């Protein structure tokens, strides 16, 4: 993830690298300097977090901005000091800027009053309605990019919880993080204009793949 700075943020711990990591690993509580080791640790913590979250949030729960912060902290709280807190640095990817830090609190409040209120709990009758709900919430959350790290993964964890509310199995997201990543990033970008069709297709494919695998079991 590339970062674009308009002011000096070097005093912020979230903007510092772990000494000895050659700038490849963010400063962390564990003193990890290897990116590969950090990736493994974050993945293991993500698996643990998903299991815990299914016991925390009920199928009729309406998610809030505070819940999203709670998910982030539960996942990364043992690794980073700033886990669960909104970022204070500018961020962009492939030249595409995410929300300005000063706007994140307002934007997350809008997400809570808008898409989260409208689409959670995600207890819709048709797959098409579920797909639309997942696509809109996911796109809007990633566009805000509220955290210094892990925004896409938090958005996928939230999508998993929403899918469970609609009685779907845990979704297979390989089409977002593998060979389909380029299309996924494009779907996020066109979401700036409230165009969610591309993301709906991505979620529809993920649901189909998940259900096929579930049926084979």
VMD Tcl script that draws the C-alpha trace (Angstrom):
set ca {
  {0.00 0.00 0.00}
  {1.52 3.30 -1.04}
  {1.14 6.34 1.09}
  {0.94 9.98 0.05}
  {1.94 12.54 2.71}
  {0.81 16.15 2.66}
  {2.23 16.91 6.08}
  {4.87 15.43 8.38}
  {3.52 12.29 10.05}
  {6.85 10.78 11.06}
  {5.98 11.34 14.74}
  {2.99 8.99 14.46}
  {3.67 5.39 15.43}
  {1.42 4.17 12.61}
  {3.76 5.87 10.14}
  {6.92 4.22 11.48}
  {8.67 1.07 10.31}
  {10.05 -1.61 12.58}
  {13.79 -1.03 13.06}
  {15.73 -3.56 11.03}
  {12.89 -4.25 8.58}
  {14.30 -1.97 5.84}
  {10.96 -0.16 5.79}
  {9.01 -3.28 4.80}
  {7.23 -3.93 8.13}
  {5.29 -1.42 10.21}
  {6.42 -0.84 13.80}
  {4.81 -3.56 15.87}
  {4.53 -4.90 19.42}
  {6.27 -8.17 18.55}
  {9.44 -6.75 17.02}
  {8.84 -8.67 13.78}
  {11.14 -7.47 11.00}
  {10.36 -10.01 8.26}
  {7.44 -9.23 5.96}
  {6.90 -12.93 5.32}
  {6.75 -13.64 9.04}
  {4.36 -10.75 9.60}
  {2.11 -11.95 6.79}
  {1.95 -15.39 8.40}
  {1.22 -13.94 11.82}
  {-1.52 -11.62 10.55}
  {-3.11 -14.54 8.66}
  {-3.13 -16.76 11.74}
  {-4.67 -13.96 13.80}
  {-7.28 -13.38 11.10}
  {-8.40 -17.02 11.23}
  {-8.65 -16.83 15.01}
  {-10.60 -13.59 14.81}
  {-13.20 -14.92 12.37}
  {-13.91 -17.82 14.70}
  {-14.32 -15.46 17.65}
  {-16.50 -13.00 15.73}
  {-19.07 -15.65 14.87}
  {-19.66 -16.02 18.61}
  {-19.77 -12.28 19.27}
  {-22.24 -11.04 16.65}
  {-25.68 -12.59 16.31}
  {-27.47 -13.30 13.04}
  {-29.80 -10.37 13.68}
  {-27.08 -7.87 14.58}
  {-27.00 -4.47 12.87}
  {-23.37 -3.49 12.42}
  {-21.99 -0.08 13.40}
  {-18.79 1.87 12.85}
  {-17.76 0.89 16.38}
  {-18.20 -2.79 15.49}
  {-15.82 -2.38 12.56}
  {-13.22 -0.84 14.88}
  {-13.81 -3.73 17.28}
  {-13.17 -6.27 14.49}
  {-9.93 -4.52 13.56}
  {-8.71 -4.36 17.16}
  {-9.65 -7.97 17.90}
  {-7.60 -9.02 14.88}
  {-4.54 -6.76 15.11}
  {-4.60 -5.56 18.72}
  {-1.80 -7.92 19.71}
  {0.38 -6.68 16.85}
  {-0.05 -2.92 16.40}
  {-0.59 -0.09 18.90}
  {-3.03 1.65 16.56}
  {-5.31 -1.35 15.94}
  {-8.97 -0.39 16.06}
  {-8.22 3.33 15.63}
  {-8.85 5.41 12.55}
  {-5.70 6.24 10.61}
  {-4.05 9.65 10.70}
  {-1.99 9.33 7.53}
  {-2.89 9.83 3.89}
  {-3.05 6.64 1.82}
  {-3.41 5.77 -1.84}
  {-3.03 2.74 -4.10}
  {-2.04 2.77 -7.76}
  {-2.50 6.53 -7.77}
  {-6.02 6.22 -6.35}
  {-6.41 8.24 -3.11}
  {-8.50 7.05 -0.20}
  {-10.40 9.32 2.19}
  {-8.53 12.17 3.88}
  {-7.89 11.27 7.55}
  {-9.86 14.24 8.88}
  {-12.95 12.97 7.02}
  {-12.87 9.36 8.23}
  {-14.98 9.82 11.38}
  {-17.71 11.59 9.39}
  {-17.59 9.07 6.56}
  {-17.79 6.11 8.93}
  {-20.77 7.73 10.64}
  {-22.37 8.03 7.21}
  {-21.61 4.37 6.49}
  {-23.33 3.44 9.74}
  {-26.42 5.54 9.09}
  {-26.58 4.52 5.43}
  {-25.41 1.14 4.05}
  {-24.87 -0.58 7.41}
  {-28.31 0.45 8.64}
  {-29.97 -0.51 5.36}
  {-28.18 -3.78 4.64}
  {-27.54 -5.29 8.07}
  {-28.66 -7.57 9.45}
  {-28.22 -9.17 6.02}
  {-31.35 -11.31 6.13}
  {-32.64 -10.94 2.58}
  {-34.75 -13.48 0.72}
  {-32.84 -13.74 -2.54}
  {-29.19 -14.23 -3.49}
  {-29.44 -11.12 -5.67}
  {-30.42 -8.99 -2.68}
  {-27.63 -10.47 -0.56}
  {-25.12 -9.88 -3.36}
  {-26.15 -6.24 -3.65}
  {-25.89 -5.71 0.11}
  {-22.43 -7.25 0.28}
  {-21.17 -5.29 -2.72}
  {-22.34 -1.90 -1.49}
  {-21.15 -2.25 2.10}
  {-17.81 -3.70 1.02}
  {-17.13 -1.04 -1.61}
  {-18.03 1.88 0.64}
  {-15.91 0.59 3.53}
  {-12.84 -0.01 1.36}
  {-13.18 3.43 -0.25}
  {-13.07 5.04 3.20}
  {-10.05 2.89 4.13}
  {-10.39 3.80 7.81}
  {-7.32 1.97 9.11}
  {-3.57 2.14 8.53}
  {-3.46 -1.52 7.50}
  {-5.87 -4.40 6.90}
  {-8.84 -2.56 5.39}
  {-9.58 -5.11 2.67}
  {-9.32 -8.00 5.11}
  {-11.60 -6.30 7.64}
  {-14.09 -5.64 4.84}
  {-13.95 -9.34 3.90}
  {-14.46 -10.36 7.53}
  {-17.52 -8.13 7.68}
  {-18.77 -9.66 4.41}
  {-18.29 -13.11 5.94}
  {-20.40 -12.15 8.94}
  {-23.09 -10.66 6.70}
  {-23.11 -13.80 4.56}
  {-23.59 -15.93 7.67}
  {-26.57 -13.75 8.58}
  {-28.09 -14.74 5.24}
  {-27.39 -18.42 6.00}
  {-24.57 -18.71 3.46}
  {-21.35 -20.60 4.24}
  {-18.12 -18.61 4.80}
  {-17.32 -17.09 1.41}
  {-14.35 -18.00 -0.80}
  {-12.65 -14.69 -1.62}
  {-9.92 -16.02 -3.90}
  {-11.38 -14.03 -6.81}
  {-10.56 -10.84 -4.89}
  {-7.01 -11.59 -3.81}
  {-5.68 -13.88 -6.55}
  {-5.74 -13.55 -10.32}
  {-8.88 -11.43 -10.11}
  {-7.28 -8.75 -7.94}
  {-6.93 -6.29 -10.83}
  {-10.66 -6.50 -11.56}
  {-11.42 -6.19 -7.86}
  {-9.41 -2.97 -7.57}
  {-11.19 -1.60 -10.63}
  {-14.56 -2.43 -9.05}
  {-13.56 -0.45 -5.96}
  {-12.55 2.53 -8.07}
  {-15.77 2.68 -10.10}
  {-17.63 2.49 -6.79}
  {-16.61 6.11 -6.27}
  {-19.50 6.95 -8.60}
  {-21.90 4.66 -6.70}
  {-21.56 2.12 -9.49}
  {-21.58 -1.23 -7.72}
  {-22.29 -3.54 -10.68}
  {-18.69 -4.72 -11.05}
  {-18.45 -5.53 -7.34}
  {-21.81 -7.29 -7.46}
  {-20.44 -9.58 -10.19}
  {-17.39 -10.34 -8.04}
  {-19.52 -11.23 -5.02}
  {-21.94 -13.23 -7.16}
  {-19.02 -15.30 -8.45}
  {-17.69 -15.78 -4.91}
  {-21.11 -16.96 -3.71}
  {-21.50 -19.39 -6.62}
  {-18.04 -20.85 -6.02}
  {-18.69 -21.15 -2.29}
  {-22.03 -22.90 -2.77}
  {-20.59 -25.35 -5.33}
  {-17.80 -26.30 -2.94}
  {-20.28 -26.61 -0.08}
  {-22.52 -28.92 -2.12}
  {-19.58 -31.18 -2.97}
  {-18.95 -31.67 0.73}
}
mol new
graphics top color blue
foreach p $ca { graphics top sphere $p radius 0.5 }
foreach p [lrange $ca 0 end-1] q [lrange $ca 1 end] { graphics top cylinder $p $q radius 0.2 }
display resetview
